[in-house]
Amino acid sequence: MTTTKSGPIDDTQRFDPTRYKHWAEDHVRFSDLDALGHTNNNAIGEYFENARAVLFMEVTPSWPHRDQLFVLARVAIDYRHELHMPAHVRIGTRVLGFGRTSMRMASALFHEKIGIAYAETVSVLIEEKSRKPVEIPAELRKVLTKYGDG
C-alpha cells in the first residue's frame, strides 16, 4: 500500500478504471517476452512510456518537436500479474499534481479487467536547446489538469 498526501492508496484504487482520465491501447509483441514466456518488465515500462507519448501528442501540438518538452525524471512501477502473448492492453493515465516545472502522473496497465502493473512518474518540462527545466505555462497546466481529479 502506498501513502499519499490524501491518504493510503491500495490496489483497489490503483486499478479502478474510473480514476483514469486518458486511455491508450497497445498489444504484447513476441519481442516483449522473456525466457519465462511472460512480458518482460522493460516491455511493460515501454507500454507506460507509449501511453505518456500519446497523451503528450494530444495536448501539445507537434510533440516531441517543440521548444519545450516533458522528459521523464522518475518512474516507479509495481507489477501485480504476469502478462502473456497474445494480449491487448489498455493503459489509463491521470495527472496527480504539479510542481513549478514538473508533473506527477499515475498509470495503470490492464489486460481485459485485470490490473497488470501500476506506475507513478515525474516528468519535468525542459527547454529543448538549453536542456534546463522551465516553468509549466498556465495554459498547458490548465489543459493537463483536465486529466486529474479537478
C-alpha distance (Angstrom), angle and dihedral (degrees) to the residues before:
residue distance angle dihedral
M1 . . .
T2 3.79 . .
T3 3.79 123.4 .
T4 3.79 120.8 -145.3
K5 3.80 134.1 177.0
S6 3.80 88.1 -86.6
G7 3.83 93.5 49.3
P8 3.79 138.0 -92.9
I9 3.80 121.2 -18.1
D10 3.79 117.0 -157.7
D11 3.79 129.1 -170.3
T12 3.81 90.9 -93.5
Q13 3.81 88.5 64.8
R14 3.81 94.9 37.7
F15 3.79 91.6 54.6
D16 3.80 97.7 40.8
P17 3.83 102.9 117.7
T18 3.80 92.1 -155.2
R19 3.83 89.9 68.5
Y20 3.82 92.7 65.4
K21 3.80 121.6 85.1
H22 3.80 101.2 -174.4
W23 3.79 128.4 48.3
A24 3.80 133.9 -164.2
E25 3.79 130.3 176.2
D26 3.79 133.2 -142.0
H27 3.79 139.7 155.6
V28 3.78 137.6 -133.7
R29 3.80 113.8 -100.7
F30 3.79 127.0 -158.1
S31 3.82 88.5 -113.7
D32 3.84 88.9 58.2
L33 3.81 92.3 66.9
D34 3.78 126.9 96.4
A35 3.81 131.1 -150.8
L36 3.81 90.5 -80.1
G37 3.82 91.1 58.3
H38 3.78 96.3 -113.9
T39 3.78 129.8 107.5
N40 3.79 111.4 -76.4
N41 3.79 118.6 -120.2
N42 3.81 90.4 -118.3
A43 3.81 90.9 57.0
I44 3.80 90.3 52.4
G45 3.80 88.0 53.2
E46 3.81 88.2 52.9
Y47 3.82 91.5 53.4
F48 3.81 88.4 55.1
E49 3.81 90.6 46.3
N50 3.80 92.2 50.8
A51 3.82 90.3 49.9
R52 3.83 90.5 53.2
A53 3.81 89.7 49.2
V54 3.82 91.1 52.3
L55 3.81 89.8 51.7
F56 3.81 93.2 47.2
M57 3.83 91.0 48.7
E58 3.80 89.9 53.2
V59 3.80 96.6 49.0
T60 3.81 101.9 35.3
P61 3.80 116.2 46.4
S62 3.81 115.2 -131.5
W63 3.82 93.2 14.0
P64 3.03 124.3 -163.8
H65 3.81 91.6 23.1
R66 3.78 97.2 70.6
D67 3.79 139.6 114.1
Q68 3.80 88.6 -114.1
L69 3.79 127.3 33.5
F70 3.77 140.9 166.3
V71 3.79 118.0 -107.1
L72 3.77 125.5 -169.7
A73 3.81 113.1 -105.0
R74 3.82 100.2 168.8
V75 3.77 138.4 10.2
A76 3.80 130.8 -179.9
I77 3.80 119.5 -177.1
D78 3.80 127.4 -169.2
Y79 3.80 114.5 -161.4
R80 3.82 116.8 -150.8
H81 3.82 108.6 165.8
E82 3.78 138.5 18.1
L83 3.78 117.8 -105.3
H84 3.80 122.8 -151.0
M85 3.78 137.7 -173.3
P86 2.98 129.7 -66.1
A87 3.78 98.0 42.8
H88 3.77 137.2 138.5
V89 3.82 111.6 -150.4
R90 3.78 135.1 -163.8
I91 3.79 122.7 -155.4
G92 3.78 119.3 -156.5
T93 3.80 118.5 -161.3
R94 3.78 133.5 -170.9
V95 3.79 134.6 178.2
L96 3.81 112.1 -116.9
G97 3.79 99.0 -174.7
F98 3.78 149.8 -54.1
G99 3.76 140.3 -104.3
R100 3.78 121.1 -166.4
T101 3.83 92.9 -84.5
S102 3.80 101.0 7.5
M103 3.78 142.1 70.3
R104 3.81 128.4 -156.0
M105 3.79 117.9 -148.1
A106 3.79 137.2 178.8
S107 3.79 125.9 -152.1
A108 3.77 135.0 -177.1
L109 3.80 126.3 -159.0
F110 3.80 116.3 -144.7
H111 3.79 133.3 -171.6
E112 3.77 107.2 -166.7
K113 3.83 100.8 -40.8
I114 3.80 96.1 -31.7
G115 3.80 119.2 108.3
I116 3.80 104.6 -134.4
A117 3.82 102.9 175.2
Y118 3.80 141.4 -5.9
A119 3.81 126.6 -148.9
E120 3.77 135.2 -169.9
T121 3.78 117.5 -165.6
V122 3.77 141.1 -178.6
S123 3.79 116.9 -150.5
V124 3.80 123.2 -171.8
L125 3.78 124.2 -151.7
I126 3.80 110.1 -129.6
E127 3.78 135.5 -178.0
E128 3.79 105.7 -111.4
K129 3.81 98.4 -135.3
S130 3.80 100.7 40.6
R131 3.83 94.7 33.0
K132 3.82 88.2 -141.4
P133 3.81 125.6 132.6
V134 3.79 117.1 -97.5
E135 3.78 131.5 -168.2
I136 3.80 114.1 -90.5
P137 3.82 106.0 -110.1
A138 3.81 115.3 -115.9
E139 3.82 92.0 -120.3
L140 3.81 92.9 53.6
R141 3.80 91.4 44.2
K142 3.82 89.0 52.6
V143 3.82 92.2 51.7
L144 3.82 92.4 47.1
T145 3.81 92.0 47.2
K146 3.82 87.5 68.6
Y147 3.82 86.6 71.0
G148 3.80 92.8 56.6
D149 3.75 135.6 66.0
G150 3.75 93.8 -78.1
